[in-house]
């Protein structure tokens, strides 16, 4: 086993041809910071495993972006940098990995943590965990690329429910929606995830990489945006980072109180 991100990301090989990345940021419930996201990119770049498992530790997968402690005077800049840059790089690295990736949701998967899982090819969840997207509770305009990723996974109506209502769902509902492929038996997530990964890793490597590449190409060309529309959506998202509501949303979420929205 090797450590990345100062020990917050663990990399091991639980079976021949299978690599496992474990988010180990227990103090902050698996929250994604620069070190963890950069560590995912670095780790994937050095692997040749035929299947990669991405999982969490201590009953948690990931609580999303680690932005709660950013000071007010640099909040807009630092929050946007985390969300737009190392996070995007980690998502891109998962999608670009030539062989299958499997998210094993060992605990709650919220916000950016859930999108990280959705960027994997397949997902298996522990029973009873919660999955959700809280941007509506935080005042965040989510990226159009992230929204498209969820629309591909669960369709337009369920994506609207996730992002406009902002409720968490349990793993059983997530399986019905198609947000996860399987729900593991109680206490058996690691074992079942490894069995799936070993089965995939034993398949023909050219077929695995070729089919993944073909699927990615078909998806990319199915909903391409023209440059002006994409720029408009990017600017819309960037504007939310400087809003009073986004800072209030993050602050109230951390303080476990109702937010005082000002629509500015």
C-alpha positions as CSV (number, residue, x, y, z in Angstrom):
1,X,0.0,0.0,0.0
2,X,1.2,3.5,-0.8
3,X,0.0,6.9,0.5
4,X,-0.9,9.9,-1.5
5,X,-2.0,13.4,-0.3
6,X,-0.2,13.2,3.0
7,X,-1.9,9.9,3.9
8,X,-5.4,11.1,2.9
9,X,-5.5,8.9,-0.2
10,X,-4.4,5.3,0.1
11,X,-3.4,3.2,-2.9
12,X,-3.2,-0.6,-2.8
13,X,-3.6,-3.7,-5.1
14,X,-6.2,-6.0,-3.4
15,X,-6.1,-8.5,-6.3
16,X,-4.0,-9.0,-9.4
17,X,-5.0,-6.4,-12.1
18,X,-7.1,-4.4,-9.6
19,X,-6.0,-1.1,-7.9
20,X,-7.9,0.5,-5.1
21,X,-7.9,4.2,-4.2
22,X,-9.2,4.9,-0.7
23,X,-10.2,8.4,0.4
24,X,-9.0,8.5,4.0
25,X,-9.9,12.0,5.3
26,X,-11.7,10.9,8.4
27,X,-11.5,14.1,10.3
28,X,-13.5,15.9,7.6
29,X,-15.8,13.0,6.5
30,X,-13.9,12.4,3.3
31,X,-14.1,16.0,2.2
32,X,-12.3,16.7,-1.1
33,X,-9.4,19.1,-0.9
34,X,-6.6,20.0,-3.2
35,X,-4.2,17.3,-1.9
36,X,-6.8,14.5,-2.3
37,X,-7.9,15.6,-5.7
38,X,-4.3,16.0,-7.0
39,X,-3.5,12.6,-5.4
40,X,-6.3,10.9,-7.4
41,X,-4.9,12.4,-10.7
42,X,-1.4,11.4,-9.8
43,X,-2.3,7.9,-8.7
44,X,-4.4,7.2,-11.8
45,X,-1.6,8.5,-14.0
46,X,0.8,5.8,-12.6
47,X,-1.6,2.8,-12.8
48,X,-2.0,0.1,-15.4
49,X,-4.6,-1.9,-13.5
50,X,-7.5,-3.4,-15.6
51,X,-10.0,-2.1,-13.0
52,X,-9.7,0.7,-10.4
53,X,-11.9,0.8,-7.3
54,X,-12.5,4.2,-5.7
55,X,-13.8,4.0,-2.2
56,X,-13.9,5.7,1.2
57,X,-13.0,4.8,4.8
58,X,-14.5,4.7,8.3
59,X,-18.1,4.5,7.1
60,X,-17.8,7.5,4.8
61,X,-17.3,8.0,1.0
62,X,-17.1,11.8,0.7
63,X,-18.9,14.8,2.0
64,X,-18.0,16.9,-1.0
65,X,-15.8,19.9,-1.5
66,X,-13.7,21.0,1.5
67,X,-14.7,24.7,1.4
68,X,-16.2,25.3,4.9
69,X,-13.1,26.8,6.5
70,X,-12.1,29.2,3.7
71,X,-11.8,32.7,5.1
72,X,-14.4,35.3,3.9
73,X,-11.9,37.6,2.3
74,X,-10.7,35.0,-0.1
75,X,-13.7,32.7,-0.2
76,X,-14.9,33.4,-3.8
77,X,-11.5,33.0,-5.3
78,X,-10.4,29.9,-3.3
79,X,-13.8,28.1,-3.5
80,X,-13.9,28.6,-7.3
81,X,-10.3,27.4,-7.6
82,X,-11.0,24.1,-5.8
83,X,-14.2,23.3,-7.5
84,X,-13.2,24.3,-11.0
85,X,-9.6,23.1,-11.2
86,X,-8.3,20.1,-9.1
87,X,-11.8,18.7,-9.0
88,X,-12.3,18.9,-12.7
89,X,-8.8,17.3,-13.2
90,X,-9.8,14.4,-10.9
91,X,-13.1,13.9,-12.8
92,X,-11.3,14.0,-16.1
93,X,-8.7,11.5,-14.9
94,X,-11.3,9.0,-13.9
95,X,-13.2,9.4,-17.2
96,X,-9.9,9.2,-19.2
97,X,-8.6,6.1,-17.4
98,X,-8.5,3.5,-20.1
99,X,-10.0,0.6,-18.1
100,X,-13.2,0.4,-16.0
101,X,-13.5,2.3,-12.8
102,X,-15.8,1.2,-9.9
103,X,-17.0,3.5,-7.1
104,X,-17.6,1.5,-3.9
105,X,-19.7,3.9,-1.8
106,X,-18.7,2.8,1.8
107,X,-20.8,5.7,3.3
108,X,-22.6,8.9,2.4
109,X,-21.7,10.4,-0.9
110,X,-22.7,14.1,-1.0
111,X,-22.1,16.9,-3.5
112,X,-18.8,16.7,-5.3
113,X,-18.3,13.3,-3.6
114,X,-21.3,12.0,-5.5
115,X,-20.2,13.5,-8.8
116,X,-16.8,11.8,-8.3
117,X,-18.7,8.5,-8.0
118,X,-20.9,9.3,-11.0
119,X,-17.7,9.9,-13.0
120,X,-16.8,6.2,-12.5
121,X,-18.1,3.7,-14.9
122,X,-20.0,1.7,-12.3
123,X,-21.1,2.1,-8.7
124,X,-21.9,-0.2,-5.8
125,X,-23.3,1.2,-2.5
126,X,-23.4,0.0,1.1
127,X,-27.0,-0.4,2.4
128,X,-28.5,2.6,4.2
129,X,-26.1,5.3,3.1
130,X,-27.3,8.7,1.8
131,X,-26.6,10.2,-1.5
132,X,-27.4,13.8,-2.5
133,X,-26.6,17.1,-4.2
134,X,-27.0,20.1,-1.9
135,X,-26.3,23.1,-4.3
136,X,-29.8,24.4,-3.8
137,X,-29.2,24.5,-0.1
138,X,-25.8,26.3,-0.5
139,X,-26.6,28.9,-3.2
140,X,-24.3,27.2,-5.7
141,X,-24.9,27.1,-9.5
142,X,-23.6,23.7,-10.5
143,X,-21.4,23.2,-13.5
144,X,-23.2,22.4,-16.8
145,X,-20.7,19.5,-17.3
146,X,-21.7,18.1,-13.9
147,X,-25.4,18.5,-14.6
148,X,-25.0,16.6,-17.9
149,X,-23.1,13.9,-16.1
150,X,-26.1,13.3,-13.8
151,X,-28.6,13.6,-16.7
152,X,-26.8,10.8,-18.4
153,X,-26.8,8.7,-15.3
154,X,-30.4,9.2,-14.1
155,X,-32.2,11.2,-16.7
156,X,-33.7,14.7,-16.7
157,X,-36.5,14.3,-14.1
158,X,-34.3,12.7,-11.5
159,X,-31.6,15.3,-12.1
160,X,-34.1,18.0,-11.5
161,X,-35.2,16.3,-8.3
162,X,-31.6,16.0,-7.0
163,X,-30.6,19.6,-7.8
164,X,-33.8,21.6,-7.4
165,X,-35.2,19.9,-4.3
166,X,-31.9,19.1,-2.7
167,X,-33.0,16.1,-0.7
168,X,-30.8,13.2,0.0
169,X,-31.9,9.7,-1.0
170,X,-30.9,6.3,0.4
171,X,-29.0,3.6,-1.5
172,X,-32.2,1.6,-2.2
173,X,-33.7,4.6,-4.0
174,X,-30.4,5.3,-5.7
175,X,-30.5,1.7,-7.1
176,X,-34.0,2.2,-8.4
177,X,-33.0,5.5,-10.1
178,X,-29.9,3.9,-11.7
179,X,-27.7,6.2,-9.7
180,X,-25.9,3.1,-8.4
181,X,-25.8,-0.3,-10.1
182,X,-25.9,-2.5,-7.0
183,X,-26.5,-2.3,-3.3
184,X,-24.3,-4.6,-1.4
185,X,-25.3,-6.9,1.4
186,X,-24.9,-5.5,4.9
187,X,-21.2,-5.6,5.8
188,X,-20.1,-7.0,2.4
189,X,-19.4,-3.9,0.3
190,X,-15.6,-4.3,0.1
191,X,-15.9,-8.0,-0.7
192,X,-18.6,-7.5,-3.4
193,X,-16.8,-4.6,-4.9
194,X,-13.6,-6.6,-5.2
195,X,-15.5,-9.5,-6.8
196,X,-16.9,-7.2,-9.4
197,X,-13.6,-5.6,-10.1
198,X,-11.8,-9.0,-10.4
199,X,-14.5,-10.2,-12.8
200,X,-14.0,-7.1,-15.0
201,X,-10.2,-7.2,-14.8
202,X,-10.3,-10.7,-16.2
203,X,-12.1,-9.6,-19.4
204,X,-10.3,-8.9,-22.7
205,X,-8.2,-5.7,-22.2
206,X,-8.7,-4.4,-25.7
207,X,-12.4,-4.9,-25.4
208,X,-12.5,-3.1,-22.0
209,X,-10.5,-0.1,-23.3
210,X,-12.1,0.0,-26.7
211,X,-15.7,-0.1,-25.4
212,X,-15.0,2.5,-22.8
213,X,-13.5,4.8,-25.4
214,X,-16.4,4.2,-27.8
215,X,-19.0,5.0,-25.1
216,X,-17.1,8.1,-24.1
217,X,-17.0,9.3,-27.7
218,X,-20.7,8.7,-28.3
219,X,-21.7,10.5,-25.1
220,X,-19.4,13.5,-25.9
221,X,-20.9,14.0,-29.3
222,X,-24.5,13.4,-28.3
223,X,-24.9,16.7,-26.3
224,X,-22.1,19.0,-27.5
225,X,-22.7,22.8,-26.9
226,X,-21.7,25.6,-29.2
227,X,-18.9,27.8,-27.8
228,X,-21.1,30.8,-27.0
229,X,-23.6,28.8,-25.1
230,X,-20.9,27.0,-23.1
231,X,-19.2,30.2,-22.3
232,X,-22.5,31.7,-21.0
233,X,-23.1,28.7,-18.7
234,X,-19.5,28.9,-17.4
235,X,-19.9,32.6,-16.6
236,X,-23.2,31.9,-14.9
237,X,-21.6,29.3,-12.6
238,X,-18.6,31.5,-11.9
239,X,-20.8,34.4,-10.8
240,X,-22.3,32.4,-7.9
241,X,-18.9,32.1,-6.2
242,X,-18.9,35.9,-5.5
243,X,-22.5,36.0,-4.4
244,X,-23.5,36.7,-0.8
245,X,-25.9,33.8,-0.9
246,X,-23.3,31.2,-1.7
247,X,-21.1,32.3,1.3
248,X,-24.2,32.3,3.5
249,X,-25.2,28.9,2.2
250,X,-21.9,27.4,3.1
251,X,-21.8,29.2,6.5
252,X,-25.3,28.1,7.5
253,X,-24.7,24.6,6.3
254,X,-21.7,24.3,8.6
255,X,-23.5,25.9,11.5
256,X,-26.6,23.7,11.0
257,X,-29.1,26.6,10.8
258,X,-31.6,27.9,8.3
259,X,-29.9,30.2,5.7
260,X,-30.9,33.8,5.3
261,X,-31.1,34.2,1.5
262,X,-30.8,37.7,-0.1
263,X,-30.8,36.7,-3.8
264,X,-27.6,38.6,-4.4
